[in-house]
Amino acid sequence: MSKNVAVIGLGIMGLPMAKNLVKAGFAVTGYNRSPQKVQELVAAGGQGAASVAEAVKDADVIITMVPDSPDVEAVLTGEDGIIGNAKAGATWIDASSIRPDVTTRLAEVARAAGLRPIDAPVSGGEQGAIDGVLSIMLGGDASDIAEVQDVLEAVGKTIVHVGPAGSGQTVKAANQLIVAGNIALLAEAILFLEAHGVDTDAAVKVLGGGLAGSKVLDQKAQKMLNREFAPGFRLALHNKDMGIVTSAAREAGLSLPVGGLIAQLVTSTVASGDGALDHSGLFRTLANLSGANPDQAPASAASLSA
C-alpha cells in the first residue's frame, strides 16, 4: 500500500521534494505558513492542510523542512505539533539543517512519544530538489531507515546512513563548511580573473575540467559572473549553518581557522543586508573588500565573455 506522507515546510526545498513524492505515487499532504505554497502542491496533485495537526493526523511518514532548531522543536512539540497529533509508529524524518545536539535531544523526545525519528538533512540545492537527486545524510536507527527507503529514493540519489541520531546533522555541518569555503574561493578566483581582463567564461570552463572543478563552480560561477544572486539557498540560512559549525567545533575542542574566517565573512554579508540573496552572494562582500564593483563586471571581462 502507498504510504501517506505529510510534508511540513514547503519552501525552496520542501515544495519540490513534496512534488516529487506525488510523482512517485505517494499520497502527500502539505502544510506551510504561506498558503500559496500549499496551493502549488495541490495543483501538482497533492493535498493541502490548514495546520500541522491536520497534515500529520493520518500520515505514515512525516517530513519536516523548516529553517532552524527552534522551528523544528515547535513543529514537533507544540500544541498543534507532531507529537500531539501524529499516530503512534509514524516515522518522522527531519530534513531541516539544525544543531546536532538539538537533533539528538528531539529524537529522544520523539521516540518516547511513540514516533520513529530520523535526521535526514539534504544537500544539492534547489535544482537538486527539483530533479530529485539530493544527497541525504541519515542519522537514526537502521531498521527505521529501511522502512522509508522508498520515500527517500523519491527525493534523493545519494542516500547514506552515517550513524545514530544526530549524525546526519553533523555530516551536514561538514558539508556546509566545505560549500562555504568553495564559494569564498570561487568568488576570489573570479575577482582575480576579472582584474586581469581574462575571458572569464573560457577560464571557468577550463577550471571546471581540472582539479579545481566542483559542483559549486558548476552551479555558482555564472551567478557571480552575471552578478545575479536570486536565492537557491539563502545566505541567512548558510550563516545559521556556519554558526552550527563553529559552535560544534568549539564543543569538540577543534580549531577551524579557515572555517572561522569564512563564517565571519558570511556573517558580514548578512549584516550588510544581503541575507536574502543566494549564498553565492558572498561574492559581494569579497568584491567590496577588493574595491571591485559587486554589481557589474569590468568592461574588459564583460566584453570578452559576451
KARA-V699215 format. One record per helix or strand. SS is the DSSP state (alpha for helix, beta for strand). FROM is the first residue (numbers start at 1). TO is the last residue. Records with the same first field share a line. If there is no record, write none. Layout:
# KARA-V699215
SS: FROM-TO ; FROM-TO
This chain:
# KARA-V699215
beta: 4-8 ; 27-31 ; 47-48 ; 61-64 ; 91-94 ; 116-123 ; 134-140 ; 156-163 ; 234-234 ; 278-278
alpha: 14-23 ; 35-43 ; 52-56 ; 69-77 ; 82-85 ; 100-112 ; 125-131 ; 142-147 ; 149-155 ; 167-195 ; 200-208 ; 215-226 ; 235-251 ; 257-274 ; 279-289 ; 299-305
